[in-house]
Amino acid sequence: MAQINRLEEFRLKRELDEEIALWRPVVNGILTYTEACMMHPRDLAKANLLVDRMIKEQKQSMKGKSGKG
């Protein structure tokens, strides 16, 4: 992902929070390289932020499951 400044990252995260119902299915469908290349850079940045968020959620979920055993 191209480098973005902190303000732009904040704006993207806020937009992503507002559009989460749209973006989860897109990311869950796993974009191909060609599809990613055709996306607007701003949309691709949102998708990358969502993937990062989903990875963190999954790691937290796994930590919770391993602690219950």
mmCIF file of the N, C-alpha and C atoms, coordinates in Angstrom:
data_MODEL
# 
_entry.id   MODEL 
# 
loop_
_atom_site.group_PDB 
_atom_site.id 
_atom_site.type_symbol 
_atom_site.label_atom_id 
_atom_site.label_alt_id 
_atom_site.label_comp_id 
_atom_site.label_asym_id 
_atom_site.label_entity_id 
_atom_site.label_seq_id 
_atom_site.pdbx_PDB_ins_code 
_atom_site.Cartn_x 
_atom_site.Cartn_y 
_atom_site.Cartn_z 
_atom_site.occupancy 
_atom_site.B_iso_or_equiv 
_atom_site.pdbx_formal_charge 
_atom_site.auth_seq_id 
_atom_site.auth_comp_id 
_atom_site.auth_asym_id 
_atom_site.auth_atom_id 
_atom_site.pdbx_PDB_model_num 
ATOM 1   N N  . MET A 1 1  ? 0.851   -1.165  0.000   1.00 0.00 ? 1  MET A N  1 
ATOM 2   C CA . MET A 1 1  ? 0.000   0.000   0.000   1.00 0.00 ? 1  MET A CA 1 
ATOM 3   C C  . MET A 1 1  ? 0.899   1.231   0.000   1.00 0.00 ? 1  MET A C  1 
ATOM 4   N N  . ALA A 1 2  ? 0.521   2.196   -0.778  1.00 0.00 ? 2  ALA A N  1 
ATOM 5   C CA . ALA A 1 2  ? 1.285   3.437   -0.821  1.00 0.00 ? 2  ALA A CA 1 
ATOM 6   C C  . ALA A 1 2  ? 1.234   4.106   0.547   1.00 0.00 ? 2  ALA A C  1 
ATOM 7   N N  . GLN A 1 3  ? 2.278   4.836   0.867   1.00 0.00 ? 3  GLN A N  1 
ATOM 8   C CA . GLN A 1 3  ? 2.329   5.516   2.154   1.00 0.00 ? 3  GLN A CA 1 
ATOM 9   C C  . GLN A 1 3  ? 1.257   6.598   2.207   1.00 0.00 ? 3  GLN A C  1 
ATOM 10  N N  . ILE A 1 4  ? 0.522   6.634   3.306   1.00 0.00 ? 4  ILE A N  1 
ATOM 11  C CA . ILE A 1 4  ? -0.470  7.686   3.507   1.00 0.00 ? 4  ILE A CA 1 
ATOM 12  C C  . ILE A 1 4  ? -0.160  8.364   4.833   1.00 0.00 ? 4  ILE A C  1 
ATOM 13  N N  . ASN A 1 5  ? -0.502  9.640   4.916   1.00 0.00 ? 5  ASN A N  1 
ATOM 14  C CA . ASN A 1 5  ? -0.226  10.353  6.161   1.00 0.00 ? 5  ASN A CA 1 
ATOM 15  C C  . ASN A 1 5  ? -1.271  9.997   7.214   1.00 0.00 ? 5  ASN A C  1 
ATOM 16  N N  . ARG A 1 6  ? -1.019  10.376  8.448   1.00 0.00 ? 6  ARG A N  1 
ATOM 17  C CA . ARG A 1 6  ? -1.880  9.985   9.576   1.00 0.00 ? 6  ARG A CA 1 
ATOM 18  C C  . ARG A 1 6  ? -3.298  10.538  9.424   1.00 0.00 ? 6  ARG A C  1 
ATOM 19  N N  . LEU A 1 7  ? -3.431  11.766  8.935   1.00 0.00 ? 7  LEU A N  1 
ATOM 20  C CA . LEU A 1 7  ? -4.755  12.355  8.763   1.00 0.00 ? 7  LEU A CA 1 
ATOM 21  C C  . LEU A 1 7  ? -5.545  11.581  7.717   1.00 0.00 ? 7  LEU A C  1 
ATOM 22  N N  . GLU A 1 8  ? -4.908  11.246  6.622   1.00 0.00 ? 8  GLU A N  1 
ATOM 23  C CA . GLU A 1 8  ? -5.585  10.482  5.574   1.00 0.00 ? 8  GLU A CA 1 
ATOM 24  C C  . GLU A 1 8  ? -5.963  9.095   6.095   1.00 0.00 ? 8  GLU A C  1 
ATOM 25  N N  . GLU A 1 9  ? -5.082  8.484   6.875   1.00 0.00 ? 9  GLU A N  1 
ATOM 26  C CA . GLU A 1 9  ? -5.392  7.170   7.450   1.00 0.00 ? 9  GLU A CA 1 
ATOM 27  C C  . GLU A 1 9  ? -6.605  7.268   8.378   1.00 0.00 ? 9  GLU A C  1 
ATOM 28  N N  . PHE A 1 10 ? -6.671  8.314   9.182   1.00 0.00 ? 10 PHE A N  1 
ATOM 29  C CA . PHE A 1 10 ? -7.818  8.528   10.069  1.00 0.00 ? 10 PHE A CA 1 
ATOM 30  C C  . PHE A 1 10 ? -9.101  8.662   9.256   1.00 0.00 ? 10 PHE A C  1 
ATOM 31  N N  . ARG A 1 11 ? -9.050  9.451   8.193   1.00 0.00 ? 11 ARG A N  1 
ATOM 32  C CA . ARG A 1 11 ? -10.230 9.638   7.334   1.00 0.00 ? 11 ARG A CA 1 
ATOM 33  C C  . ARG A 1 11 ? -10.664 8.323   6.704   1.00 0.00 ? 11 ARG A C  1 
ATOM 34  N N  . LEU A 1 12 ? -9.696  7.553   6.219   1.00 0.00 ? 12 LEU A N  1 
ATOM 35  C CA . LEU A 1 12 ? -10.021 6.269   5.604   1.00 0.00 ? 12 LEU A CA 1 
ATOM 36  C C  . LEU A 1 12 ? -10.659 5.320   6.613   1.00 0.00 ? 12 LEU A C  1 
ATOM 37  N N  . LYS A 1 13 ? -10.120 5.289   7.824   1.00 0.00 ? 13 LYS A N  1 
ATOM 38  C CA . LYS A 1 13 ? -10.687 4.415   8.858   1.00 0.00 ? 13 LYS A CA 1 
ATOM 39  C C  . LYS A 1 13 ? -12.110 4.833   9.196   1.00 0.00 ? 13 LYS A C  1 
ATOM 40  N N  . ARG A 1 14 ? -12.354 6.132   9.278   1.00 0.00 ? 14 ARG A N  1 
ATOM 41  C CA . ARG A 1 14 ? -13.706 6.619   9.573   1.00 0.00 ? 14 ARG A CA 1 
ATOM 42  C C  . ARG A 1 14 ? -14.669 6.239   8.448   1.00 0.00 ? 14 ARG A C  1 
ATOM 43  N N  . GLU A 1 15 ? -14.239 6.417   7.209   1.00 0.00 ? 15 GLU A N  1 
ATOM 44  C CA . GLU A 1 15 ? -15.073 6.025   6.076   1.00 0.00 ? 15 GLU A CA 1 
ATOM 45  C C  . GLU A 1 15 ? -15.324 4.524   6.084   1.00 0.00 ? 15 GLU A C  1 
ATOM 46  N N  . LEU A 1 16 ? -14.294 3.757   6.401   1.00 0.00 ? 16 LEU A N  1 
ATOM 47  C CA . LEU A 1 16 ? -14.429 2.310   6.445   1.00 0.00 ? 16 LEU A CA 1 
ATOM 48  C C  . LEU A 1 16 ? -15.456 1.908   7.494   1.00 0.00 ? 16 LEU A C  1 
ATOM 49  N N  . ASP A 1 17 ? -15.419 2.546   8.662   1.00 0.00 ? 17 ASP A N  1 
ATOM 50  C CA . ASP A 1 17 ? -16.397 2.251   9.706   1.00 0.00 ? 17 ASP A CA 1 
ATOM 51  C C  . ASP A 1 17 ? -17.815 2.513   9.214   1.00 0.00 ? 17 ASP A C  1 
ATOM 52  N N  . GLU A 1 18 ? -17.989 3.559   8.428   1.00 0.00 ? 18 GLU A N  1 
ATOM 53  C CA . GLU A 1 18 ? -19.310 3.902   7.904   1.00 0.00 ? 18 GLU A CA 1 
ATOM 54  C C  . GLU A 1 18 ? -19.752 2.942   6.803   1.00 0.00 ? 18 GLU A C  1 
ATOM 55  N N  . GLU A 1 19 ? -18.799 2.351   6.091   1.00 0.00 ? 19 GLU A N  1 
ATOM 56  C CA . GLU A 1 19 ? -19.112 1.508   4.937   1.00 0.00 ? 19 GLU A CA 1 
ATOM 57  C C  . GLU A 1 19 ? -18.815 0.030   5.189   1.00 0.00 ? 19 GLU A C  1 
ATOM 58  N N  . ILE A 1 20 ? -18.716 -0.387  6.443   1.00 0.00 ? 20 ILE A N  1 
ATOM 59  C CA . ILE A 1 20 ? -18.257 -1.735  6.767   1.00 0.00 ? 20 ILE A CA 1 
ATOM 60  C C  . ILE A 1 20 ? -19.138 -2.809  6.133   1.00 0.00 ? 20 ILE A C  1 
ATOM 61  N N  . ALA A 1 21 ? -20.439 -2.580  6.050   1.00 0.00 ? 21 ALA A N  1 
ATOM 62  C CA . ALA A 1 21 ? -21.336 -3.576  5.461   1.00 0.00 ? 21 ALA A CA 1 
ATOM 63  C C  . ALA A 1 21 ? -21.004 -3.813  3.989   1.00 0.00 ? 21 ALA A C  1 
ATOM 64  N N  . LEU A 1 22 ? -20.484 -2.808  3.320   1.00 0.00 ? 22 LEU A N  1 
ATOM 65  C CA . LEU A 1 22 ? -20.080 -2.945  1.921   1.00 0.00 ? 22 LEU A CA 1 
ATOM 66  C C  . LEU A 1 22 ? -18.726 -3.627  1.800   1.00 0.00 ? 22 LEU A C  1 
ATOM 67  N N  . TRP A 1 23 ? -17.777 -3.253  2.639   1.00 0.00 ? 23 TRP A N  1 
ATOM 68  C CA . TRP A 1 23 ? -16.398 -3.699  2.466   1.00 0.00 ? 23 TRP A CA 1 
ATOM 69  C C  . TRP A 1 23 ? -16.113 -5.112  2.930   1.00 0.00 ? 23 TRP A C  1 
ATOM 70  N N  . ARG A 1 24 ? -16.790 -5.610  3.976   1.00 0.00 ? 24 ARG A N  1 
ATOM 71  C CA . ARG A 1 24 ? -16.503 -6.974  4.443   1.00 0.00 ? 24 ARG A CA 1 
ATOM 72  C C  . ARG A 1 24 ? -16.715 -8.010  3.346   1.00 0.00 ? 24 ARG A C  1 
ATOM 73  N N  . PRO A 1 25 ? -17.839 -7.987  2.641   1.00 0.00 ? 25 PRO A N  1 
ATOM 74  C CA . PRO A 1 25 ? -17.998 -8.984  1.561   1.00 0.00 ? 25 PRO A CA 1 
ATOM 75  C C  . PRO A 1 25 ? -16.942 -8.850  0.465   1.00 0.00 ? 25 PRO A C  1 
ATOM 76  N N  . VAL A 1 26 ? -16.528 -7.629  0.167   1.00 0.00 ? 26 VAL A N  1 
ATOM 77  C CA . VAL A 1 26 ? -15.504 -7.417  -0.861  1.00 0.00 ? 26 VAL A CA 1 
ATOM 78  C C  . VAL A 1 26 ? -14.205 -8.082  -0.440  1.00 0.00 ? 26 VAL A C  1 
ATOM 79  N N  . VAL A 1 27 ? -13.787 -7.840  0.786   1.00 0.00 ? 27 VAL A N  1 
ATOM 80  C CA . VAL A 1 27 ? -12.524 -8.387  1.262   1.00 0.00 ? 27 VAL A CA 1 
ATOM 81  C C  . VAL A 1 27 ? -12.632 -9.893  1.479   1.00 0.00 ? 27 VAL A C  1 
ATOM 82  N N  . ASN A 1 28 ? -13.778 -10.358 1.975   1.00 0.00 ? 28 ASN A N  1 
ATOM 83  C CA . ASN A 1 28 ? -13.958 -11.793 2.175   1.00 0.00 ? 28 ASN A CA 1 
ATOM 84  C C  . ASN A 1 28 ? -13.897 -12.556 0.863   1.00 0.00 ? 28 ASN A C  1 
ATOM 85  N N  . GLY A 1 29 ? -14.200 -11.877 -0.239  1.00 0.00 ? 29 GLY A N  1 
ATOM 86  C CA . GLY A 1 29 ? -14.128 -12.505 -1.555  1.00 0.00 ? 29 GLY A CA 1 
ATOM 87  C C  . GLY A 1 29 ? -12.702 -12.640 -2.063  1.00 0.00 ? 29 GLY A C  1 
ATOM 88  N N  . ILE A 1 30 ? -11.734 -12.122 -1.342  1.00 0.00 ? 30 ILE A N  1 
ATOM 89  C CA . ILE A 1 30 ? -10.313 -12.143 -1.691  1.00 0.00 ? 30 ILE A CA 1 
ATOM 90  C C  . ILE A 1 30 ? -10.112 -11.613 -3.111  1.00 0.00 ? 30 ILE A C  1 
ATOM 91  N N  . LEU A 1 31 ? -9.664  -10.391 -3.159  1.00 0.00 ? 31 LEU A N  1 
ATOM 92  C CA . LEU A 1 31 ? -9.431  -9.741  -4.445  1.00 0.00 ? 31 LEU A CA 1 
ATOM 93  C C  . LEU A 1 31 ? -8.285  -10.407 -5.199  1.00 0.00 ? 31 LEU A C  1 
ATOM 94  N N  . THR A 1 32 ? -8.458  -10.532 -6.489  1.00 0.00 ? 32 THR A N  1 
ATOM 95  C CA . THR A 1 32 ? -7.342  -10.988 -7.315  1.00 0.00 ? 32 THR A CA 1 
ATOM 96  C C  . THR A 1 32 ? -6.431  -9.791  -7.569  1.00 0.00 ? 32 THR A C  1 
ATOM 97  N N  . TYR A 1 33 ? -5.243  -10.065 -8.036  1.00 0.00 ? 33 TYR A N  1 
ATOM 98  C CA . TYR A 1 33 ? -4.302  -8.989  -8.336  1.00 0.00 ? 33 TYR A CA 1 
ATOM 99  C C  . TYR A 1 33 ? -4.909  -8.042  -9.373  1.00 0.00 ? 33 TYR A C  1 
ATOM 100 N N  . THR A 1 34 ? -5.547  -8.597  -10.381 1.00 0.00 ? 34 THR A N  1 
ATOM 101 C CA . THR A 1 34 ? -6.148  -7.776  -11.438 1.00 0.00 ? 34 THR A CA 1 
ATOM 102 C C  . THR A 1 34 ? -7.245  -6.891  -10.871 1.00 0.00 ? 34 THR A C  1 
ATOM 103 N N  . GLU A 1 35 ? -8.100  -7.460  -10.013 1.00 0.00 ? 35 GLU A N  1 
ATOM 104 C CA . GLU A 1 35 ? -9.167  -6.666  -9.405  1.00 0.00 ? 35 GLU A CA 1 
ATOM 105 C C  . GLU A 1 35 ? -8.583  -5.543  -8.549  1.00 0.00 ? 35 GLU A C  1 
ATOM 106 N N  . ALA A 1 36 ? -7.550  -5.870  -7.795  1.00 0.00 ? 36 ALA A N  1 
ATOM 107 C CA . ALA A 1 36 ? -6.921  -4.856  -6.947  1.00 0.00 ? 36 ALA A CA 1 
ATOM 108 C C  . ALA A 1 36 ? -6.312  -3.738  -7.794  1.00 0.00 ? 36 ALA A C  1 
ATOM 109 N N  . CYS A 1 37 ? -5.716  -4.099  -8.927  1.00 0.00 ? 37 CYS A N  1 
ATOM 110 C CA . CYS A 1 37 ? -5.108  -3.087  -9.808  1.00 0.00 ? 37 CYS A CA 1 
ATOM 111 C C  . CYS A 1 37 ? -6.153  -2.154  -10.401 1.00 0.00 ? 37 CYS A C  1 
ATOM 112 N N  . MET A 1 38 ? -7.373  -2.644  -10.562 1.00 0.00 ? 38 MET A N  1 
ATOM 113 C CA . MET A 1 38 ? -8.428  -1.829  -11.161 1.00 0.00 ? 38 MET A CA 1 
ATOM 114 C C  . MET A 1 38 ? -9.124  -0.935  -10.134 1.00 0.00 ? 38 MET A C  1 
ATOM 115 N N  . MET A 1 39 ? -8.874  -1.176  -8.852  1.00 0.00 ? 39 MET A N  1 
ATOM 116 C CA . MET A 1 39 ? -9.520  -0.373  -7.814  1.00 0.00 ? 39 MET A CA 1 
ATOM 117 C C  . MET A 1 39 ? -8.891  1.011   -7.726  1.00 0.00 ? 39 MET A C  1 
ATOM 118 N N  . HIS A 1 40 ? -9.699  1.959   -7.334  1.00 0.00 ? 40 HIS A N  1 
ATOM 119 C CA . HIS A 1 40 ? -9.201  3.303   -7.042  1.00 0.00 ? 40 HIS A CA 1 
ATOM 120 C C  . HIS A 1 40 ? -8.248  3.183   -5.847  1.00 0.00 ? 40 HIS A C  1 
ATOM 121 N N  . PRO A 1 41 ? -7.128  3.895   -5.853  1.00 0.00 ? 41 PRO A N  1 
ATOM 122 C CA . PRO A 1 41 ? -6.161  3.779   -4.752  1.00 0.00 ? 41 PRO A CA 1 
ATOM 123 C C  . PRO A 1 41 ? -6.778  3.995   -3.364  1.00 0.00 ? 41 PRO A C  1 
ATOM 124 N N  . ARG A 1 42 ? -7.715  4.900   -3.264  1.00 0.00 ? 42 ARG A N  1 
ATOM 125 C CA . ARG A 1 42 ? -8.376  5.156   -1.980  1.00 0.00 ? 42 ARG A CA 1 
ATOM 126 C C  . ARG A 1 42 ? -9.183  3.935   -1.533  1.00 0.00 ? 42 ARG A C  1 
ATOM 127 N N  . ASP A 1 43 ? -9.877  3.289   -2.467  1.00 0.00 ? 43 ASP A N  1 
ATOM 128 C CA . ASP A 1 43 ? -10.645 2.087   -2.136  1.00 0.00 ? 43 ASP A CA 1 
ATOM 129 C C  . ASP A 1 43 ? -9.721  0.934   -1.763  1.00 0.00 ? 43 ASP A C  1 
ATOM 130 N N  . LEU A 1 44 ? -8.612  0.828   -2.447  1.00 0.00 ? 44 LEU A N  1 
ATOM 131 C CA . LEU A 1 44 ? -7.642  -0.219  -2.129  1.00 0.00 ? 44 LEU A CA 1 
ATOM 132 C C  . LEU A 1 44 ? -7.060  0.005   -0.730  1.00 0.00 ? 44 LEU A C  1 
ATOM 133 N N  . ALA A 1 45 ? -6.827  1.250   -0.374  1.00 0.00 ? 45 ALA A N  1 
ATOM 134 C CA . ALA A 1 45 ? -6.334  1.557   0.974   1.00 0.00 ? 45 ALA A CA 1 
ATOM 135 C C  . ALA A 1 45 ? -7.358  1.140   2.025   1.00 0.00 ? 45 ALA A C  1 
ATOM 136 N N  . LYS A 1 46 ? -8.645  1.387   1.757   1.00 0.00 ? 46 LYS A N  1 
ATOM 137 C CA . LYS A 1 46 ? -9.692  0.959   2.689   1.00 0.00 ? 46 LYS A CA 1 
ATOM 138 C C  . LYS A 1 46 ? -9.699  -0.559  2.820   1.00 0.00 ? 46 LYS A C  1 
ATOM 139 N N  . ALA A 1 47 ? -9.581  -1.248  1.702   1.00 0.00 ? 47 ALA A N  1 
ATOM 140 C CA . ALA A 1 47 ? -9.560  -2.712  1.741   1.00 0.00 ? 47 ALA A CA 1 
ATOM 141 C C  . ALA A 1 47 ? -8.378  -3.209  2.568   1.00 0.00 ? 47 ALA A C  1 
ATOM 142 N N  . ASN A 1 48 ? -7.223  -2.591  2.409   1.00 0.00 ? 48 ASN A N  1 
ATOM 143 C CA . ASN A 1 48 ? -6.042  -2.976  3.187   1.00 0.00 ? 48 ASN A CA 1 
ATOM 144 C C  . ASN A 1 48 ? -6.255  -2.733  4.678   1.00 0.00 ? 48 ASN A C  1 
ATOM 145 N N  . LEU A 1 49 ? -6.871  -1.613  5.024   1.00 0.00 ? 49 LEU A N  1 
ATOM 146 C CA . LEU A 1 49 ? -7.153  -1.329  6.430   1.00 0.00 ? 49 LEU A CA 1 
ATOM 147 C C  . LEU A 1 49 ? -8.106  -2.368  7.011   1.00 0.00 ? 49 LEU A C  1 
ATOM 148 N N  . LEU A 1 50 ? -9.099  -2.769  6.219   1.00 0.00 ? 50 LEU A N  1 
ATOM 149 C CA . LEU A 1 50 ? -10.043 -3.767  6.701   1.00 0.00 ? 50 LEU A CA 1 
ATOM 150 C C  . LEU A 1 50 ? -9.367  -5.116  6.892   1.00 0.00 ? 50 LEU A C  1 
ATOM 151 N N  . VAL A 1 51 ? -8.504  -5.492  5.976   1.00 0.00 ? 51 VAL A N  1 
ATOM 152 C CA . VAL A 1 51 ? -7.774  -6.756  6.122   1.00 0.00 ? 51 VAL A CA 1 
ATOM 153 C C  . VAL A 1 51 ? -6.943  -6.719  7.402   1.00 0.00 ? 51 VAL A C  1 
ATOM 154 N N  . ASP A 1 52 ? -6.252  -5.617  7.651   1.00 0.00 ? 52 ASP A N  1 
ATOM 155 C CA . ASP A 1 52 ? -5.475  -5.482  8.886   1.00 0.00 ? 52 ASP A CA 1 
ATOM 156 C C  . ASP A 1 52 ? -6.374  -5.638  10.109  1.00 0.00 ? 52 ASP A C  1 
ATOM 157 N N  . ARG A 1 53 ? -7.539  -5.004  10.070  1.00 0.00 ? 53 ARG A N  1 
ATOM 158 C CA . ARG A 1 53 ? -8.479  -5.077  11.189  1.00 0.00 ? 53 ARG A CA 1 
ATOM 159 C C  . ARG A 1 53 ? -8.976  -6.512  11.386  1.00 0.00 ? 53 ARG A C  1 
ATOM 160 N N  . MET A 1 54 ? -9.282  -7.188  10.292  1.00 0.00 ? 54 MET A N  1 
ATOM 161 C CA . MET A 1 54 ? -9.781  -8.559  10.383  1.00 0.00 ? 54 MET A CA 1 
ATOM 162 C C  . MET A 1 54 ? -8.709  -9.502  10.935  1.00 0.00 ? 54 MET A C  1 
ATOM 163 N N  . ILE A 1 55 ? -7.471  -9.289  10.549  1.00 0.00 ? 55 ILE A N  1 
ATOM 164 C CA . ILE A 1 55 ? -6.370  -10.113 11.069  1.00 0.00 ? 55 ILE A CA 1 
ATOM 165 C C  . ILE A 1 55 ? -6.236  -9.901  12.576  1.00 0.00 ? 55 ILE A C  1 
ATOM 166 N N  . LYS A 1 56 ? -6.309  -8.652  13.028  1.00 0.00 ? 56 LYS A N  1 
ATOM 167 C CA . LYS A 1 56 ? -6.224  -8.369  14.464  1.00 0.00 ? 56 LYS A CA 1 
ATOM 168 C C  . LYS A 1 56 ? -7.375  -9.023  15.213  1.00 0.00 ? 56 LYS A C  1 
ATOM 169 N N  . GLU A 1 57 ? -8.595  -8.944  14.649  1.00 0.00 ? 57 GLU A N  1 
ATOM 170 C CA . GLU A 1 57 ? -9.756  -9.566  15.286  1.00 0.00 ? 57 GLU A CA 1 
ATOM 171 C C  . GLU A 1 57 ? -9.570  -11.072 15.392  1.00 0.00 ? 57 GLU A C  1 
ATOM 172 N N  . GLN A 1 58 ? -9.042  -11.674 14.333  1.00 0.00 ? 58 GLN A N  1 
ATOM 173 C CA . GLN A 1 58 ? -8.835  -13.116 14.337  1.00 0.00 ? 58 GLN A CA 1 
ATOM 174 C C  . GLN A 1 58 ? -7.792  -13.509 15.386  1.00 0.00 ? 58 GLN A C  1 
ATOM 175 N N  . LYS A 1 59 ? -6.716  -12.750 15.489  1.00 0.00 ? 59 LYS A N  1 
ATOM 176 C CA . LYS A 1 59 ? -5.684  -13.038 16.490  1.00 0.00 ? 59 LYS A CA 1 
ATOM 177 C C  . LYS A 1 59 ? -6.243  -12.912 17.901  1.00 0.00 ? 59 LYS A C  1 
ATOM 178 N N  . GLN A 1 60 ? -7.050  -11.873 18.136  1.00 0.00 ? 60 GLN A N  1 
ATOM 179 C CA . GLN A 1 60 ? -7.651  -11.696 19.457  1.00 0.00 ? 60 GLN A CA 1 
ATOM 180 C C  . GLN A 1 60 ? -8.603  -12.846 19.771  1.00 0.00 ? 60 GLN A C  1 
ATOM 181 N N  . SER A 1 61 ? -9.342  -13.283 18.773  1.00 0.00 ? 61 SER A N  1 
ATOM 182 C CA . SER A 1 61 ? -10.260 -14.402 18.948  1.00 0.00 ? 61 SER A CA 1 
ATOM 183 C C  . SER A 1 61 ? -9.502  -15.675 19.301  1.00 0.00 ? 61 SER A C  1 
ATOM 184 N N  . MET A 1 62 ? -8.383  -15.906 18.622  1.00 0.00 ? 62 MET A N  1 
ATOM 185 C CA . MET A 1 62 ? -7.578  -17.099 18.887  1.00 0.00 ? 62 MET A CA 1 
ATOM 186 C C  . MET A 1 62 ? -6.963  -17.040 20.283  1.00 0.00 ? 62 MET A C  1 
ATOM 187 N N  . LYS A 1 63 ? -6.550  -15.864 20.722  1.00 0.00 ? 63 LYS A N  1 
ATOM 188 C CA . LYS A 1 63 ? -6.005  -15.714 22.075  1.00 0.00 ? 63 LYS A CA 1 
ATOM 189 C C  . LYS A 1 63 ? -7.073  -16.043 23.109  1.00 0.00 ? 63 LYS A C  1 
ATOM 190 N N  . GLY A 1 64 ? -8.292  -15.582 22.868  1.00 0.00 ? 64 GLY A N  1 
ATOM 191 C CA . GLY A 1 64 ? -9.397  -15.851 23.786  1.00 0.00 ? 64 GLY A CA 1 
ATOM 192 C C  . GLY A 1 64 ? -9.717  -17.329 23.867  1.00 0.00 ? 64 GLY A C  1 
ATOM 193 N N  . LYS A 1 65 ? -9.666  -18.022 22.736  1.00 0.00 ? 65 LYS A N  1 
ATOM 194 C CA . LYS A 1 65 ? -9.957  -19.457 22.707  1.00 0.00 ? 65 LYS A CA 1 
ATOM 195 C C  . LYS A 1 65 ? -8.864  -20.254 23.396  1.00 0.00 ? 65 LYS A C  1 
ATOM 196 N N  . SER A 1 66 ? -7.613  -19.871 23.205  1.00 0.00 ? 66 SER A N  1 
ATOM 197 C CA . SER A 1 66 ? -6.509  -20.617 23.816  1.00 0.00 ? 66 SER A CA 1 
ATOM 198 C C  . SER A 1 66 ? -6.471  -20.396 25.326  1.00 0.00 ? 66 SER A C  1 
ATOM 199 N N  . GLY A 1 67 ? -6.958  -19.279 25.792  1.00 0.00 ? 67 GLY A N  1 
ATOM 200 C CA . GLY A 1 67 ? -6.970  -18.986 27.220  1.00 0.00 ? 67 GLY A CA 1 
ATOM 201 C C  . GLY A 1 67 ? -8.069  -19.716 27.969  1.00 0.00 ? 67 GLY A C  1 
ATOM 202 N N  . LYS A 1 68 ? -9.098  -20.177 27.246  1.00 0.00 ? 68 LYS A N  1 
ATOM 203 C CA . LYS A 1 68 ? -10.226 -20.859 27.880  1.00 0.00 ? 68 LYS A CA 1 
ATOM 204 C C  . LYS A 1 68 ? -9.974  -22.341 28.090  1.00 0.00 ? 68 LYS A C  1 
ATOM 205 N N  . GLY A 1 69 ? -8.973  -22.891 27.409  1.00 0.00 ? 69 GLY A N  1 
ATOM 206 C CA . GLY A 1 69 ? -8.724  -24.321 27.425  1.00 0.00 ? 69 GLY A CA 1 
ATOM 207 C C  . GLY A 1 69 ? -8.236  -24.774 28.723  1.00 0.00 ? 69 GLY A C  1 
# 
